[in-house]
Amino acid sequence: MIEKTISKYKNKSFLIAYSGGLDSTVLLHQLLEIKKKYSIKIRAIHINHNLTLLSKKWTEHCKKICDINSISLIIENININKKTSNIEEKLRIKRYNIIYNHLFFDEILLTGHHMNDQCETFILSLKRGSGPTGLSSMSFETLFGTKKIVRPFLNKTKKELMFWAKKKHLHWIEDFSNLNIDYDRNFVRHTIIPVLEKRWPYFLKNCFRTTNICQQETRLLNYFLHEKIHDFIQFDDSLNIKDFKNIKKEICTALIRYWLLSKKIKIPSYKNIQCIYHQMIFSRIDANPKIILEKYEIRRYKESLYFIKKQINLKNTLLFWHKKYTKLILPNNLGNLIKDNNGIELPAPKNNELINIRFQYEGYVLILGRNKKRKIKKIWQEKKIPPWLRNQIPLVFYNNNFISALGVFIININNKNRGTWKISWESDLKSAHNDLFSFY
């Protein structure tokens, strides 16, 4: 059933998402048969969601099957409040992040998703009002961070898998929570699809064909957007929106969506993309609009959009650097400060002055090279420091006297009876998001 699919991959190491249910059981046993012909490596991973008293028995079942077939099995547990809202989505996010962390560099993740699952996903996307990208549902292959997910059963129905399993006398787990139609997917599976199939027996296959058409249309659109986006992406990965008011709305929203595709997050809904367009393009020139997407924010600064990771506000943070010959660790993964001979040269503190680090200052300052004080907000703007980075830059104080915004400016103070010293700020602070993968 899947031998042709498996044989085409150069990487012959596979990790099976093994729940013990029908789909993953058929997948495991088909791979075992293929292993007799090809030199492939197989591992399995089982995630216990701990939602039922039977879950431990299911884990034992999976362990037993893998032991019999000499398959290495990873077992992981998820504990989540059963009353949590949107529990299906939250479990999915946790599950995939766990799996990703276990995947070897050259390993491909295999899942047992089939045509019925594809149709369910399509209908749920319709319910959410998704466009062609959402209606594309699942693909045979999907990039999973830097790795890959393959769904070899996607063009097979559940009936076909059931027929094969019974023919081979396989044993699998029946999760009766899948009958609970309080969950959206179960409602679609047990209430909607049977009615549609009874009326139109070919509905599943036509639904599958529609998802393929949507995938083709999406790939075609992305091909053209890939060429167009280079006119707008800047060196720091921000999106230049200077001319967006003069470009058709449909093109602008498509460019915004494509720009977000590279950010390794779940692409925002049609409604959210529209919101980004209207708030970011048409708000006042002096406004500071912000849109939150999970753990990230989209911000506008100087006619560009920035995608940044949300940071804890350090406005009231105060760090004392009692031992200046010892490295000082900064919060928010901002790195550290260290006294050395390669850093920024500052006026040295006097013996009776306490060195402290802050991240917020309001008022007027006189910086070196100037003869007039200016409001610090104007200095930040002049130095082209975006608002979200301003409270992430260490501000050096001696007692209550402002000395320097490290790497940006130094305050003009009376240097009489002062020597100098050098501070290095060792940091990976960037205006864009980090490159760590997180599945949403």
C-alpha positions in Angstrom: 0.0 0.0 0.0 2.9 2.4 0.8 6.0 0.6 -0.4 6.3 2.8 -3.5 6.1 5.9 -1.3 8.7 4.7 1.2 11.1 3.5 -1.4 11.5 6.9 -3.0 13.1 8.6 0.0 16.9 8.8 0.2 16.7 9.0 4.0 15.7 5.5 5.1 15.2 6.3 8.8 11.6 6.8 9.9 10.0 7.7 13.2 6.3 6.5 13.4 3.8 8.4 15.5 2.3 5.3 17.1 -0.9 5.8 19.1 -1.8 2.1 18.9 -5.0 2.9 17.0 -6.0 1.4 13.7 -4.2 3.9 11.5 -0.8 3.9 13.2 -1.0 0.1 13.7 -1.5 -0.5 9.9 1.4 2.0 9.3 3.8 0.1 11.7 3.0 -3.3 10.2 3.3 -2.1 6.6 6.7 -0.7 7.4 7.7 -4.0 9.0 6.8 -5.8 5.7 8.7 -3.2 3.7 11.7 -3.7 6.0 12.0 -7.3 4.7 12.8 -5.9 1.2 14.6 -2.6 1.9 17.2 -1.6 4.4 15.2 0.9 6.5 15.5 2.0 10.1 12.3 2.2 12.1 11.6 3.8 15.5 8.3 4.6 17.1 7.0 7.3 19.5 3.9 7.0 21.7 2.4 10.0 23.5 0.2 9.2 26.5 -2.3 12.1 26.8 -3.4 10.8 30.2 -7.1 11.6 29.5 -8.5 8.3 30.5 -7.8 5.5 33.0 -7.2 3.2 30.1 -4.2 5.3 28.8 -1.7 3.2 30.7 -3.0 0.0 29.2 -2.7 1.6 25.7 0.9 2.5 26.5 1.6 -1.1 27.6 -0.1 -2.4 24.4 2.2 -0.2 22.2 5.3 -1.3 24.2 4.3 -5.0 23.8 3.8 -4.7 20.0 7.2 -2.9 19.6 9.0 -5.4 21.8 7.6 -8.3 19.7 8.8 -6.6 16.5 12.1 -5.4 17.9 11.1 -1.7 17.4 12.7 1.0 19.6 9.8 2.8 21.3 9.9 6.3 22.9 7.2 6.9 25.5 6.3 10.4 26.5 3.5 11.7 28.8 1.4 14.8 28.5 -0.6 16.1 31.5 -3.2 18.7 30.8 -6.3 19.9 32.7 -9.2 18.1 31.1 -11.4 21.2 31.5 -9.0 23.3 29.4 -10.7 25.1 26.5 -9.7 24.0 23.0 -8.0 20.9 24.5 -7.7 19.2 21.1 -5.5 22.0 19.7 -3.4 22.4 22.8 -2.7 18.6 22.9 -1.8 18.7 19.3 0.7 21.5 19.8 2.3 19.7 22.8 2.4 16.4 21.0 4.2 17.7 17.9 6.7 19.7 19.9 7.6 16.6 21.8 7.9 14.5 18.6 10.1 17.2 17.0 12.5 17.1 19.9 12.9 13.4 19.5 13.4 13.3 15.7 17.0 12.6 14.5 18.5 15.0 12.0 18.1 12.6 9.0 14.8 11.0 10.2 11.4 11.4 8.6 8.2 11.5 10.7 5.5 9.2 9.4 1.9 9.6 10.5 -1.2 7.5 9.8 -3.5 10.3 8.5 -5.8 9.1 5.8 -8.5 10.5 3.4 -11.2 10.6 6.1 -8.9 12.7 8.3 -8.2 15.0 5.3 -11.9 15.5 4.7 -12.5 16.3 8.4 -9.7 18.9 8.3 -11.2 20.4 5.2 -14.7 20.7 6.8 -13.2 22.2 9.9 -11.3 24.8 7.8 -14.6 25.7 6.1 -16.1 26.2 9.5 -13.3 28.6 10.3 -13.8 30.5 7.1 -10.3 29.6 5.7 -9.0 30.6 2.3 -7.2 28.3 -0.2 -4.2 27.8 2.1 -6.4 26.5 5.0 -8.6 24.5 2.6 -5.4 22.8 1.3 -5.6 20.8 4.6 -2.7 18.3 4.9 -0.1 17.5 2.3 1.7 14.2 1.7 4.8 15.9 2.7 5.2 18.9 5.0 8.3 20.6 6.3 8.5 20.2 10.1 11.0 22.9 11.1 14.1 21.6 9.4 12.7 18.1 9.2 9.9 16.4 7.3 6.5 14.8 8.0 5.2 12.3 5.5 1.6 11.0 5.4 1.7 8.0 3.1 -2.0 7.0 3.7 -3.5 10.4 2.7 -5.0 8.9 -0.5 -6.4 5.9 1.3 -9.8 5.7 3.1 -10.2 4.4 6.6 -12.2 1.5 5.1 -9.2 0.5 3.1 -7.0 0.5 6.2 -9.6 -1.4 8.1 -9.8 -4.1 5.4 -6.0 -4.5 5.4 -5.8 -4.7 9.2 -8.5 -7.4 9.4 -6.9 -9.4 6.6 -3.6 -9.4 8.6 -5.4 -10.2 11.9 -4.0 -7.1 13.6 -4.9 -5.9 17.0 -5.3 -2.2 17.8 -6.7 0.1 20.4 -10.2 1.5 20.3 -10.3 4.9 21.9 -13.9 5.4 22.9 -13.3 9.1 23.6 -13.3 9.4 19.7 -17.0 8.8 19.9 -17.6 12.0 22.0 -19.2 14.5 19.6 -18.6 17.4 22.0 -15.2 17.6 20.2 -15.5 19.3 16.8 -13.5 16.7 14.8 -15.6 13.8 16.3 -18.8 15.7 15.5 -17.7 16.0 11.9 -16.5 12.4 11.8 -19.6 10.8 13.2 -22.4 13.2 12.4 -21.6 15.1 9.2 -19.5 12.9 7.0 -21.8 9.8 7.2 -24.7 11.8 6.0 -22.7 13.3 3.1 -21.4 9.9 2.2 -24.8 8.3 2.2 -26.1 11.0 -0.1 -23.0 11.2 -2.3 -20.9 8.0 -2.0 -18.0 9.8 -3.9 -17.9 12.7 -1.5 -14.7 11.7 0.3 -12.7 11.4 -3.0 -14.1 14.6 -4.4 -13.2 16.4 -1.1 -9.7 15.0 -1.4 -9.5 16.3 -5.0 -10.6 19.8 -3.8 -7.8 19.9 -1.2 -5.3 18.9 -4.0 -6.6 21.8 -6.2 -6.3 24.2 -3.3 -2.7 23.0 -2.7 -1.9 23.5 -6.4 -3.4 27.0 -6.4 -1.5 27.9 -3.2 1.8 26.6 -4.6 1.2 28.7 -7.7 0.4 31.8 -5.7 3.5 31.3 -3.5 5.7 30.9 -6.6 4.7 34.4 -7.8 4.8 35.9 -4.3 8.4 34.5 -3.9 9.5 36.6 -6.8 7.6 39.7 -5.7 8.5 39.6 -2.0 12.1 40.4 -2.7 11.1 43.9 -3.5 9.8 44.4 0.0 12.0 42.3 2.4 14.8 44.3 4.0 18.2 43.2 5.3 16.8 42.7 8.9 13.9 40.6 7.6 11.4 43.4 8.1 8.7 44.0 5.5 8.7 47.4 3.8 5.2 48.7 3.6 6.0 52.2 2.4 4.1 51.8 -0.9 1.3 49.5 0.3 -1.3 52.2 0.2 -0.8 52.4 -3.5 -1.0 48.7 -4.1 -4.2 46.6 -4.4 -5.3 45.3 -1.0 -5.4 41.7 -2.3 -1.7 41.9 -3.2 -0.7 43.5 0.1 -2.5 40.9 2.2 -1.0 38.1 0.1 2.5 39.6 0.6 1.9 39.9 4.4 0.8 36.2 4.6 3.8 35.1 2.5 6.1 37.1 4.7 4.7 35.3 7.8 5.1 31.9 6.1 8.9 32.1 6.9 8.3 32.7 10.6 7.7 29.1 11.6 4.3 29.8 13.2 0.8 28.8 12.3 -0.3 31.2 9.6 -2.9 33.7 11.0 -6.5 33.4 9.8 -8.0 35.4 7.0 -9.6 37.7 9.6 -6.2 38.3 11.3 -4.4 39.1 8.0 -7.1 41.6 7.3 -6.6 43.1 10.7 -2.8 43.3 10.2 -3.4 45.1 6.9 -5.8 47.7 8.2 -4.0 48.5 11.5 -0.5 48.5 10.1 -1.0 50.3 6.8 -3.7 52.8 7.7 -3.1 53.8 11.3 -1.6 57.3 12.0 2.0 57.8 11.0 2.9 58.6 14.6 1.0 55.6 16.0 2.7 52.5 17.4 0.4 49.6 16.4 0.9 46.1 17.7 -0.8 42.8 16.9 -0.2 39.8 19.1 0.1 36.3 17.5 0.7 33.6 20.2 4.2 34.3 21.6 5.0 36.9 19.0 4.1 40.4 18.0 3.9 42.3 14.7 5.0 45.9 15.1 5.3 48.8 12.7 8.3 51.1 12.8 9.5 53.6 10.1 7.2 52.2 7.4 8.2 48.6 8.0 6.7 45.6 9.7 8.7 43.6 12.2 8.0 40.2 13.6 9.4 39.9 17.1 9.2 37.5 20.0 7.3 38.9 23.0 9.5 39.9 25.9 8.9 40.4 29.6 8.7 44.1 30.3 11.8 45.1 32.2 10.6 48.6 33.1 10.9 48.1 36.9 14.0 45.8 36.8 17.0 46.9 38.8 20.2 44.9 38.9 23.2 45.7 41.2 26.6 44.9 39.9 28.5 44.6 43.2 31.5 42.7 41.8 32.5 44.4 38.6 35.2 41.8 37.8 32.5 39.1 37.7 30.1 38.6 34.8 26.6 40.0 35.3 23.8 37.9 33.8 21.0 40.0 32.2 17.3 38.9 32.2 15.2 38.0 29.1 18.1 36.1 27.6 19.8 39.4 26.8 23.3 38.0 27.4 25.7 39.4 30.0 28.0 42.3 30.9 31.6 41.8 31.6 34.6 44.1 32.3 37.3 43.6 29.7 39.7 45.4 27.4 37.6 45.1 24.3 34.3 46.7 25.3 32.8 50.2 25.4 34.9 52.8 27.2 33.0 54.5 30.0 33.8 56.9 32.8 34.9 54.7 35.7 32.8 54.5 38.9 34.2 56.0 42.1 34.7 53.7 45.1 31.6 55.0 46.8 29.4 54.6 43.8 27.1 51.6 43.4 26.9 50.3 39.8 23.4 49.3 38.8 21.7 48.4 35.6 18.2 49.5 34.6 16.1 49.3 31.5 13.9 52.4 31.7 14.5 56.1 31.9 12.3 59.1 31.2 13.4 62.7 30.9 16.1 64.8 29.3 19.7 63.8 28.8 22.9 65.4 27.6 24.9 62.9 25.6 28.6 63.2 24.6 29.2 65.4 21.6 26.1 67.6 22.3 25.8 71.0 24.0 22.0 70.7 24.6 19.8 68.3 26.5 17.2 66.4 24.5 14.3 64.1 25.6 15.5 60.5 25.7 12.6 59.5 23.4 14.1 61.8 20.7 17.5 60.2 21.2 16.1 56.7 20.7 14.4 57.9 17.6 17.5 59.6 16.3 19.5 56.4 16.9 16.8 54.4 15.1 16.1 52.1 18.0 12.6 50.6 17.7 10.3 51.1 20.7 10.2 47.3 21.6 14.0 47.3 21.9 14.4 50.4 24.1 13.6 48.6 27.3 15.8 45.7 26.4 19.0 47.8 26.3 21.0 47.9 29.6 21.2 51.4 31.1 24.3 51.9 33.3 23.9 54.0 36.5 26.3 54.9 39.2 24.1 55.4 42.3 21.3 57.4 40.7 23.3 59.0 38.0 22.7 57.9 34.4 26.0 57.0 32.7 25.2 55.1 29.4 22.8 53.2 27.2 25.3 50.5 26.3 26.2 50.5 22.7 23.9 53.5 21.9 25.1 56.6 23.7 27.1 57.9 26.7 26.0 60.7 29.0 28.1 63.8 29.2 29.1 63.9 32.9 31.8 65.6 34.9 34.8 63.3 34.4 37.0 65.1 36.9 38.8 62.7 39.2 37.5 59.7 37.1 39.5 57.2 35.1 37.9 55.0 32.5 36.9 51.3 32.2 35.5 49.1 29.5 32.3 47.0 29.5 31.4 44.4 26.9 27.8 43.5 26.3 27.8 39.9 25.1 24.4 39.5 23.5 22.4 38.0 20.6 19.8 40.6 20.8 18.1 41.0 17.4 15.0 42.9 16.2 13.7 39.8 14.4 12.4 36.5 16.0 14.8 33.8 17.0 15.3 30.7 14.9 14.2 28.1 17.3 11.4 25.9 16.0 8.0 25.9 17.7 5.0 24.0 16.4 1.7 25.9 16.6 
